[in-house]
Amino acid sequence: MIASSVQAEANASTVEAYANLGAGIALGLAGIGTGLSQGPIGAAAVGMIAEDSSKFVNGLIFTALPETIVLFGFLALFLL
């Protein structure tokens, strides 16, 4: 599998190439945005849990919410 040769399609169009590029950019930017937002949210959630351990579920939910942004980027990847 690794040693197999990679060949370009003879009928690849520019429009299809731009669609694939746009899909990759959409997923990449969604991942970057999620990563940048999860840092402060995670820090705040840890502080909240340290003060009151009964807030663990709320902290977990708030930490998982930015992941929906990546799911939207992943959806755009398949729609394009």
ROZA-816532 format. One line per 10 residues: number of its first residue (from 1); their letters; for each residue x, y, z of N, C-alpha, C. Coordinates in pm, whole numbers, padded with zeros to 5 digits. Layout:
NUM	A	X,Y,Z,X,Y,Z,X,Y,Z ~ ...
***
This chain:
1	MIASSVQAEA	00081,-00119,00000,00000,00000,00000,00086,00126,00000 ~ 00190,00126,00079,00275,00245,00086,00358,00260,-00040 ~ 00399,00150,-00099,00486,00155,-00216,00409,00175,-00346 ~ 00277,00181,-00341,00201,00197,-00465,00219,00338,-00521 ~ 00212,00348,-00651,00231,00478,-00715,00101,00558,-00711 ~ 00117,00689,-00703,00002,00779,-00699,-00006,00847,-00834 ~ -00122,00842,-00896,-00140,00901,-01029,-00253,01002,-01023 ~ -00236,01112,-01092,-00340,01215,-01099,-00446,01173,-01200 ~ -00568,01216,-01174,-00675,01186,-01268,-00658,01271,-01394 ~ -00687,01212,-01507,-00671,01284,-01633,-00781,01387,-01653
11	NASTVEAYAN	-00897,01365,-01593,-01009,01455,-01617,-01042,01542,-01496 ~ -00945,01567,-01411,-00968,01652,-01294,-00989,01796,-01340 ~ -01094,01859,-01288,-01125,01995,-01331,-01079,02095,-01225 ~ -01065,02217,-01268,-01026,02324,-01177,-01134,02350,-01073 ~ -01259,02340,-01114,-01370,02363,-01021,-01369,02259,-00909 ~ -01344,02134,-00945,-01337,02028,-00844,-01218,02049,-00751 ~ -01108,02096,-00806,-00991,02122,-00723,-01018,02235,-00625 ~ -01084,02342,-00671,-01117,02452,-00580,-01218,02408,-00474 ~ -01310,02320,-00510,-01407,02268,-00412,-01335,02187,-00304 ~ -01240,02105,-00344,-01163,02028,-00246,-01076,02118,-00159
21	LGAGIALGLA	-01018,02221,-00219,-00939,02316,-00142,-01026,02391,-00042 ~ -01144,02434,-00085,-01236,02503,00005,-01282,02415,00119 ~ -01306,02287,00091,-01347,02195,00196,-01235,02176,00298 ~ -01114,02165,00251,-01001,02152,00343,-00979,02276,00427 ~ -00995,02392,00366,-00981,02517,00441,-01092,02530,00545 ~ -01214,02490,00509,-01326,02498,00604,-01299,02410,00726 ~ -01252,02290,00704,-01226,02201,00816,-01105,02249,00897 ~ -01003,02297,00830,-00885,02346,00900,-00913,02467,00986 ~ -00986,02564,00932,-01019,02683,01010,-01114,02651,01125 ~ -01205,02556,01103,-01293,02514,01212,-01213,02449,01324
31	GIGTGLSQGP	-01115,02370,01288,-01030,02307,01389,-00946,02407,01466 ~ -00893,02507,01395,-00814,02611,01461,-00901,02692,01556 ~ -01021,02729,01510,-01112,02805,01595,-01152,02729,01720 ~ -01176,02600,01704,-01211,02518,01819,-01095,02507,01916 ~ -00976,02489,01864,-00860,02479,01951,-00833,02606,02029 ~ -00852,02720,01962,-00831,02848,02031,-00938,02875,02136 ~ -01058,02827,02114,-01164,02854,02210,-01166,02755,02326 ~ -01117,02634,02305,-01123,02534,02411,-01023,02560,02523 ~ -00916,02629,02495,-00817,02657,02599,-00874,02739,02714 ~ -00924,02859,02685,-00982,02939,02795,-01105,02874,02859
41	IGAAAVGMIA	-01186,02807,02778,-01305,02742,02834,-01264,02629,02927 ~ -01166,02552,02889,-01118,02444,02975,-01058,02496,03105 ~ -00983,02605,03096,-00925,02664,03217,-01034,02714,03311 ~ -01135,02778,03255,-01246,02826,03338,-01324,02709,03398 ~ -01341,02602,03322,-01413,02486,03373,-01337,02420,03488 ~ -01206,02412,03476,-01126,02353,03584,-01136,02439,03710 ~ -01132,02572,03693,-01148,02660,03808,-01285,02647,03872 ~ -01387,02633,03789,-01523,02617,03841,-01536,02487,03918 ~ -01478,02380,03867,-01486,02250,03934,-01404,02252,04063 ~ -01291,02326,04064,-01210,02334,04185,-01285,02404,04298
51	EDSSKFVNGL	-01367,02503,04263,-01444,02574,04365,-01565,02494,04411 ~ -01632,02426,04318,-01754,02351,04352,-01757,02224,04267 ~ -01729,02112,04330,-01718,01986,04254,-01852,01938,04200 ~ -01962,01994,04244,-02092,01953,04190,-02116,02011,04051 ~ -02031,02101,04006,-02044,02163,03874,-01967,02087,03766 ~ -01929,01963,03793,-01848,01886,03698,-01920,01867,03565 ~ -02047,01834,03569,-02122,01809,03445,-02132,01937,03363 ~ -02156,02051,03429,-02161,02178,03357,-02027,02210,03291 ~ -01919,02187,03363,-01786,02211,03306,-01757,02121,03188 ~ -01802,01997,03197,-01783,01903,03087,-01862,01945,02963
61	IFTALPETIV	-01984,01990,02985,-02067,02035,02873,-02008,02160,02809 ~ -01965,02256,02891,-01906,02378,02836,-01776,02351,02761 ~ -01702,02251,02805,-01578,02215,02735,-01607,02146,02603 ~ -01717,02071,02595,-01750,01997,02473,-01824,02082,02370 ~ -01881,02195,02410,-01958,02276,02316,-01879,02325,02194 ~ -01754,02369,02208,-01682,02413,02088,-01658,02304,01984 ~ -01669,02179,02024,-01650,02070,01928,-01755,02071,01819 ~ -01870,02133,01845,-01973,02140,01742,-01926,02222,01622 ~ -01836,02316,01646,-01782,02396,01535,-01707,02306,01438 ~ -01630,02212,01490,-01557,02119,01404,-01655,02029,01330
71	LFGFLALFLL	-01764,01991,01395,-01863,01908,01327,-01925,01982,01209 ~ -01947,02113,01223,-01999,02191,01111,-01896,02199,00998 ~ -01769,02215,01031,-01665,02213,00929,-01653,02077,00862 ~ -01671,01972,00940,-01668,01836,00886,-01787,01814,00793 ~ -01902,01870,00828,-02019,01861,00743,-01995,01935,00611 ~ -01934,02052,00618,-01902,02128,00496,-01804,02052,00409 ~ -01715,01977,00472,-01618,01896,00396,-01690,01795,00307 ~ -01795,01733,00359,-01866,01633,00281,-01967,01694,00186 ~ -02019,01812,00216,-02117,01873,00127,-02053,01934,00003 ~ -01926,01975,00013,-01860,02035,-00103,-01804,01933,-00193
***
